[in-house]
Structure formats: C-alpha cells, structure tokens
Amino acid sequence: MKHRASICLAALVGALLVPAPAANAGEPRAVIELFTSQGCSSCPPADKLLGELARDPSLVTMSLAVDYWDYLGWKDTLALHGHSNRQRAYSSARGDRDVYTPQAVINGVVHVLGSDRAAIEKAIAQTRQNTKTLTLPVKMTVVDGKITVDVAGADGTPDSAEVWLCPVTTSAPVAIGRGENNGRTLTYHNVVRRWVKLGVWTGKAETFSMALSDLPNANYALGDIDRLAVVVQSGVAAKPGVMLGAAQISVR
C-alpha cells in the first residue's frame, strides 16, 4: 500500500557517483525512520528488513507506526498520531506530497521505499555527502536511574537543532485481528513509544538529562523499554532537517 508515492531513485544516481565519506569508528552512519502500519499489507517486508538493519551498530533504526490506516478495520496498537504528523512534516520540508507506507526516511532528508534495501543503502550514501550529516558527537549514558545526553560544541555558525529522546521497544510481536494483515502475527523492531524533547542545541556543548522513571506514560510501562535513542536534528518539529548527531544505548 502506497499513498501518493512517486519515488525516483534515478535522481540519486549523479550524487552516488561520488564516494560517500566513511563513518568514523563508533559514529552512526545513518538514522533510519520507518513509517509503517499494522493495517498495511505492503509493510511486513519493510518491518522484517528493519529488524535485519537493526543488527548493524552503525545504524540507528526506528519503527514509527502511523494511525492513518486505522479506518481500514484494524487500529494499530503501536501507532502514535505524532508519527503521522512527523511524516507529513517531512513531506512539507521536502516540498513534495509523498506520504505513504512503508516509507523510510534516511538521515532526515531522503525518503525511499522501506522494503528496498538497495535504495536505503543508496540514500545513506547520498545523505552523507552533506558534511553536516551525523558529524556532531553525541554521548548518552544511564547511571543510577538518570539519563544523561552530552552534545558536543561546533565551530562556526551551526544550525540550531532540537534534541529528542526516544524510548524504544526492541521487539514487539503483535497478533493482527482484522484488516489487511488479519490472522498474522507480526514482529516490529525498535518501536518508538514516545518523543521527549530534551531541549535546543545552538552550537555550544550542552548536557541534557532526565530520570529514567519519567519515561513511561499511559501507553506503555517502563518494563516495555529496553533501548533509548537520541537524535539531534536541525530545524524544528514542524520542519525537520538533516540529522546532525545521534546515539543509542541498551537499558537492559
């Protein structure tokens, strides 16, 4: 299932002729956000691929379940309306109308079909031509129940960026009872349960923190969380831009 999909990978070819800069040891290569839905019959291959990509420690992979297919007969049990808003904000920032599932957004700037591994790798290479992509060092620790995120400073006149913390469930099996995937039990990987804005980074070194116990809300318990991801993204939530930095950590 695709909504207004007009993916043109041929447009990437010119950029891909130039070798992408390699990531340094320990530096993320890409943030991959997969917009998916339990009510989307085309999504299971993309969900499976995200699980495979999640094994690569240089990738920060996140499953973002949307709610706009709920009307087809099955209410997505992991969906957040904010994910639908985020996907539309990406579309607006790019200046297109490409909002569909399964859609993978790579490093905040390029979208491809979420089940196409080759397209994802090409998008990673393309986005890393931007010298700002994931070059900002970010460190996250959890000690004595306190989450601390350290974001380095940058020379020159850096982009203003928002710092977002995402509590994550690494594996969430769901038995689908209605809709296009009726009767199937599907497993979702690195499911984002919430977006917590830690603050704004303006170019100087900053430290952000919050209590681990403050992460749960009405939709999930602390026991559902076994991973944390943090992204430093240029722009604002209504017009997100390139990922400047990211980190992830296991909390179990």
Helices and strands as residue ranges (DSSP letters): G 9-12, H 13-16, E 30-36, H 44-53, E 59-65, G 70-72, H 81-94, E 103-106, E 110-113, H 117-127, E 138-143, E 146-151, E 161-175, G 179-181, E 185-192, E 196-201, E 206-211, G 212-214, G 222-224, E 227-236, E 239-250
